[in-house]
Amino acid sequence: MGLNEKKIVKLASNENPLGVSPRAKAAIRKALPELGRYPDGSAFDLKAALAKRYGVPEECIVVGNGSNDLLEMAAAVFLAPSRSAVYSEHAFAVYPLATLSRGARSIVVPAKNYGHDLAAMLAAIAPDTRVVFIANPNNPTGTFVPGPELEDFIARAPREVAVVVDEAYTEYLPRELRYDSVAWLAKYPNLILTRTFSKVYGLAGLRVGFGLMHPGVADLLNRVRQPFNVNSLALAAAAAALEDRKFVAKSHKMNRAGMARLERAFKRLGLEYIPSCANFVSFAVPRHGEGPRAGTVYDKLLRQGVIVRPVAGYGMPDHLRVTVGTPAENERFLKALEAALEA
């Protein structure tokens, strides 16, 4: 498009606009001389750090190439052509991909106000269902299920069904909404929690995530896990980033302020948006005539050097999703958006 690459603003992939944690950078530099060696396939140091942080035994932890890897492992263990998975409409794209890749049947439950309808999802569980996927907060809508409601669902779900709670954005939750899902592991052996270092910890390019679960379930996932599935730099960086609480706090604070700024602007522009508990927000582009206009506005933003995410593939043809950026990036987006809407 003839744009200056240095001036392009990417707000499409929910990355941390602050970049990489300083502690993680230092750990990466320290690990460089050992790149001639294979990584630690057991992720000993990272598991030790995670066990200390979350107060769980190391045998309850599985490390993956991003949290997507954990979702794929769960599907590999529990799904097959004769089985089904339940997930919500407008939920993360990996759930249908992981389900279909195992030849299993997808049971897609209509969303409620763009979020999970847990009562309907519970009712949708069939005799052949072996996995339920729940994203909390959800991507791409940013909707949130309160902790007590989520635990009630897990308590009611059949024990032969693995309930996978994808908490990739949990660190972005406002403090008053946070809940202790890790404590539930002792009560619900069919619960699998997945988290990532790609978001608030700023390690999206290294691809490292982890799952917390019952030791017996962890053993099953480790049987299908690829050897050396997380590289050495990712392992070192993740263990260091976990301890960089200052960086995480700064990222959380900037995200909440940026979210408030975007919400105020959407209201001023008369745009409907889905209140989000993550580090992104989806907003509706008003139609002109019969057809969706979001794709046109997306293209006009691109031509101004601002990249956001179309979400028509999630069943939301009238919406665009934008990551909360730095204050300067947010202002650049809003200026470009006004121009795109007027054109």
Helices and strands as residue ranges (DSSP letters): G 5-7, E 9-10, H 22-31, G 32-34, H 44-54, G 58-60, E 61-64, H 67-78, E 84-88, H 94-101, E 105-109, H 118-124, E 129-135, H 147-156, E 162-166, G 170-172, G 175-177, G 182-186, E 191-196, E 209-213, H 215-224, H 232-242, H 245-269, E 280-284, H 294-303, E 306-307, E 309-310, G 312-314, E 319-323, H 327-342
